[in-house]
């Protein structure tokens, strides 16, 4: 089984054989260096079941299977890649399952009953943030770890600390249910075709259940309002949300122990949790 995977042709040959190229409209950039895909895969495997989004010609897919992923569930929107992925299915004794669908429209939790699922993906640039938020806010949580390659700027926003320029809604949502860190950077030159920016691989490990913030829906509303006007003080940016909920903004901030003149990037994650909890109690 492993020998068959190792006997597959180089990815550049696969692309040439099938006449494949990256589609800009789908945010595609191929990582053809199997040493790099192996390095990423080792952060996610071995594991019983791994979800991969946008496998393309299957470099990371191969690496995941070789690293000990017992089953890989791949979601690939572009049907041009079904043929090369079929070669990997054949070489891996059927351990790869491919779903030819849009990752934004599929419920990843329904792809398999195996729990916890692990997510490992080189996310397409144009949908990476949307997919990440979908997985962070999924109920119930179906994953235990996410290993994601994202634009470096986005990756830094996911793991940012309060007070930094990158700190915002993504960091608050991610930090409310997971512990995250950047594992390593990948230069734009490693991709075919090279994107205009560098990438980074982040690892998000789910927090123990008793440490996760439960009401992510309300938290998302609060952070959207606060960081939607991030240069303004919270007494300004949260005013409309307070009016919509018919609550006193001053009382809300006071109960949450937040200074009305604070700006959102200075409020830590626990502070946003207090804001969300108090807001939810107003119903």
C-alpha positions as CSV (number, residue, x, y, z in Angstrom):
1,X,0.0,0.0,0.0
2,X,2.7,2.5,1.0
3,X,4.9,1.3,-1.9
4,X,2.1,2.1,-4.3
5,X,1.8,5.6,-3.1
6,X,5.6,6.1,-3.3
7,X,5.5,4.9,-6.9
8,X,3.1,7.7,-8.1
9,X,4.7,10.1,-10.5
10,X,6.0,13.6,-9.5
11,X,3.2,16.2,-9.2
12,X,4.6,18.3,-12.1
13,X,4.3,15.2,-14.3
14,X,0.7,14.7,-13.1
15,X,-0.2,18.2,-14.0
16,X,1.4,17.9,-17.4
17,X,-0.2,14.5,-18.1
18,X,-3.7,15.8,-17.4
19,X,-3.2,19.3,-18.9
20,X,-3.9,20.9,-15.6
21,X,-3.3,24.5,-14.5
22,X,-4.2,26.6,-11.5
23,X,-7.5,28.6,-11.9
24,X,-7.2,32.1,-10.6
25,X,-11.0,32.2,-10.1
26,X,-10.8,29.4,-7.6
27,X,-7.8,30.8,-5.7
28,X,-5.6,27.9,-6.7
29,X,-1.9,27.7,-6.0
30,X,-0.2,24.3,-6.0
31,X,2.4,23.2,-3.5
32,X,4.4,20.7,-5.5
33,X,7.3,20.2,-3.0
34,X,6.5,16.9,-1.3
35,X,9.1,17.6,1.5
36,X,6.9,20.6,2.5
37,X,3.6,18.7,2.2
38,X,5.1,15.9,4.3
39,X,6.1,18.5,7.0
40,X,2.5,19.7,7.0
41,X,1.0,16.2,7.1
42,X,3.1,15.2,10.1
43,X,1.2,17.9,12.1
44,X,-2.1,16.1,11.4
45,X,-1.3,12.4,11.0
46,X,-1.3,9.6,12.1
47,X,-5.0,9.9,12.8
48,X,-8.1,7.8,12.0
49,X,-9.8,10.3,9.8
50,X,-8.6,13.6,8.2
51,X,-10.6,16.1,6.2
52,X,-8.8,17.9,3.4
53,X,-10.3,20.8,1.4
54,X,-9.0,21.6,-2.1
55,X,-6.5,18.8,-2.7
56,X,-5.9,19.7,-6.3
57,X,-3.4,17.3,-7.8
58,X,-3.1,15.6,-4.4
59,X,0.4,16.4,-3.0
60,X,-0.8,17.0,0.6
61,X,-3.2,14.1,0.1
62,X,-0.4,11.7,-0.6
63,X,1.6,13.0,2.3
64,X,-1.4,12.5,4.7
65,X,-1.8,8.9,3.6
66,X,1.9,8.2,3.9
67,X,2.0,9.9,7.4
68,X,-0.6,7.5,8.7
69,X,-4.0,9.0,8.1
70,X,-6.2,5.9,8.1
71,X,-8.8,7.6,5.9
72,X,-8.7,10.9,4.1
73,X,-12.0,12.7,3.2
74,X,-11.2,15.2,0.4
75,X,-13.6,17.9,-0.8
76,X,-12.6,19.1,-4.3
77,X,-14.8,21.5,-6.2
78,X,-12.8,21.4,-9.5
79,X,-13.7,18.2,-11.4
80,X,-10.5,18.5,-13.4
81,X,-8.7,16.9,-10.5
82,X,-10.9,13.8,-10.1
83,X,-8.7,11.8,-12.5
84,X,-5.4,12.3,-10.7
85,X,-7.1,11.9,-7.3
86,X,-8.5,8.6,-8.6
87,X,-4.9,7.4,-9.1
88,X,-4.3,8.1,-5.4
89,X,-7.5,6.2,-4.4
90,X,-6.2,3.2,-6.4
91,X,-2.7,3.4,-4.9
92,X,-3.9,3.8,-1.3
93,X,-6.2,0.8,-1.3
94,X,-9.3,3.0,-1.1
95,X,-8.3,5.0,2.0
96,X,-9.1,8.3,0.1
97,X,-12.7,9.3,-0.4
98,X,-13.2,12.3,-2.8
99,X,-16.3,14.5,-2.7
100,X,-16.7,16.6,-5.9
101,X,-18.5,19.5,-4.3
102,X,-18.1,23.1,-2.9
103,X,-16.6,23.0,0.6
104,X,-18.7,26.1,1.5
105,X,-21.9,24.1,0.8
106,X,-21.0,20.8,2.4
107,X,-21.4,20.0,6.1
108,X,-18.0,18.6,6.8
109,X,-19.3,16.8,9.9
110,X,-21.5,14.6,7.8
111,X,-18.7,13.2,5.6
112,X,-17.9,10.6,8.2
113,X,-19.1,9.4,11.6
114,X,-15.5,9.0,12.9
115,X,-14.8,11.4,15.8
116,X,-12.9,13.5,16.3
117,X,-12.2,14.4,12.7
118,X,-8.9,16.2,12.0
119,X,-8.8,19.0,9.4
120,X,-5.6,19.5,7.3
121,X,-5.8,21.7,4.2
122,X,-4.0,24.1,1.9
123,X,-7.1,26.4,1.8
124,X,-7.9,28.2,-1.4
125,X,-7.2,31.9,-0.8
126,X,-10.6,33.1,-1.7
127,X,-12.6,31.0,0.8
128,X,-10.1,30.2,3.6
129,X,-11.5,32.7,6.2
130,X,-15.1,31.7,5.5
131,X,-14.3,28.0,5.9
132,X,-12.3,28.6,9.1
133,X,-15.2,30.5,10.7
134,X,-17.7,27.7,9.7
135,X,-15.5,25.1,11.4
136,X,-14.9,27.3,14.5
137,X,-18.6,27.9,15.0
138,X,-19.8,24.4,14.2
139,X,-22.2,22.8,16.7
140,X,-21.3,20.3,18.0
141,X,-17.5,20.6,17.5
142,X,-16.5,17.7,15.3
143,X,-12.7,18.2,15.1
144,X,-9.9,18.1,17.6
145,X,-7.1,19.8,15.5
146,X,-6.9,22.0,12.4
147,X,-3.7,22.2,10.5
148,X,-4.3,25.0,7.9
149,X,-2.1,26.7,5.3
150,X,-3.4,30.3,4.9
151,X,-2.1,33.6,3.7
152,X,0.4,34.7,6.3
153,X,-1.6,37.9,7.0
154,X,-4.7,35.8,7.8
155,X,-2.7,33.3,9.8
156,X,-1.4,36.1,12.0
157,X,-4.9,37.4,12.5
158,X,-6.0,34.0,13.8
159,X,-3.4,33.8,16.5
160,X,-2.9,37.5,17.3
161,X,-2.7,38.8,20.9
162,X,-4.7,41.7,22.3
163,X,-3.0,45.1,21.5
164,X,-1.5,44.0,18.2
165,X,-2.5,45.3,14.8
166,X,-3.6,41.8,13.7
167,X,-5.9,41.2,16.7
168,X,-9.5,41.2,15.8
169,X,-12.6,39.1,15.3
170,X,-10.8,36.0,14.0
171,X,-8.4,35.9,17.0
172,X,-11.3,36.2,19.5
173,X,-13.4,33.5,17.8
174,X,-10.5,31.1,17.4
175,X,-9.1,31.7,20.9
176,X,-12.6,31.1,22.4
177,X,-12.5,27.4,21.6
178,X,-9.0,26.5,20.6
179,X,-5.3,27.2,21.3
180,X,-3.5,28.2,18.1
181,X,0.1,28.9,17.0
182,X,1.9,29.4,13.7
183,X,4.0,26.3,13.0
184,X,6.1,27.6,10.1
185,X,6.0,30.0,7.1
186,X,6.0,29.0,3.5
187,X,7.4,31.5,0.9
188,X,5.3,32.4,-2.1
189,X,8.1,31.0,-4.3
190,X,7.2,27.5,-3.1
191,X,3.9,27.6,-5.0
192,X,3.0,27.1,-8.6
193,X,2.0,29.7,-9.7
194,X,3.5,31.8,-6.9
195,X,0.9,34.0,-5.1
196,X,1.7,37.6,-4.3
197,X,2.0,36.9,-0.6
198,X,3.7,34.4,1.7
199,X,1.7,31.7,3.5
200,X,1.9,30.2,7.0
201,X,0.8,26.9,8.5
202,X,-1.2,27.3,11.7
203,X,-2.2,24.6,14.2
204,X,-5.4,25.0,16.2
205,X,-6.0,22.5,19.0
206,X,-9.5,22.3,20.5
207,X,-9.7,23.4,24.2
208,X,-11.1,21.1,26.8
209,X,-14.9,21.4,26.7
210,X,-15.2,23.2,30.1
211,X,-12.8,25.9,28.8
212,X,-14.6,26.6,25.5
213,X,-16.9,29.6,25.2
214,X,-20.4,28.3,24.5
215,X,-22.3,31.2,22.9
216,X,-20.3,31.8,19.7
217,X,-23.3,33.2,17.9
218,X,-23.6,36.2,20.3
219,X,-19.9,36.6,20.5
220,X,-19.7,36.8,16.7
221,X,-22.3,39.6,16.8
222,X,-20.4,41.6,19.4
223,X,-17.0,41.2,17.7
224,X,-18.5,42.1,14.3
225,X,-19.9,45.4,15.8
226,X,-16.7,46.2,17.7
227,X,-14.2,45.4,15.0
228,X,-16.4,46.7,12.2
229,X,-15.3,50.1,13.5
230,X,-12.0,49.2,15.1
231,X,-10.6,52.7,15.3
232,X,-13.5,54.0,17.3
233,X,-14.0,53.7,21.0
234,X,-16.4,50.9,22.2
235,X,-18.9,53.5,23.4
236,X,-19.3,54.4,19.6
237,X,-18.9,51.0,17.9
238,X,-21.2,49.1,20.2
239,X,-23.9,51.8,20.3
240,X,-26.0,50.5,17.5
241,X,-26.0,46.9,18.8
242,X,-27.0,48.2,22.3
243,X,-29.9,50.2,20.7
244,X,-31.0,47.2,18.7
245,X,-31.1,45.1,21.9
246,X,-32.8,48.0,23.8
247,X,-30.1,48.0,26.6
248,X,-28.1,50.7,28.2
249,X,-24.7,50.8,26.6
250,X,-23.2,52.4,29.8
251,X,-24.6,49.7,32.0
252,X,-23.6,46.9,29.6
253,X,-19.9,48.1,29.5
254,X,-19.8,48.7,33.2
255,X,-21.1,45.2,34.0
256,X,-18.5,43.8,31.6
257,X,-15.8,45.8,33.4
258,X,-14.9,47.5,30.1
259,X,-13.9,51.2,29.9
260,X,-16.2,53.0,27.4
261,X,-13.2,54.8,25.9
262,X,-11.3,51.5,25.2
263,X,-10.8,50.5,21.6
264,X,-11.6,46.9,20.6
265,X,-8.0,45.8,19.9
266,X,-7.2,46.5,23.6
267,X,-10.0,44.2,25.0
268,X,-8.8,40.6,25.7
269,X,-10.8,37.6,24.8
270,X,-12.3,37.2,28.3
271,X,-13.6,40.8,28.0
272,X,-15.5,40.0,24.9
273,X,-16.9,36.9,26.6
274,X,-18.3,39.0,29.3
275,X,-19.8,41.4,26.8
276,X,-21.5,38.5,25.0
277,X,-22.7,36.8,28.1
278,X,-24.4,40.0,29.4
279,X,-25.9,40.7,26.0
280,X,-27.3,37.2,25.8
281,X,-29.0,37.6,29.2
282,X,-31.1,40.6,27.9
283,X,-33.5,38.3,26.1
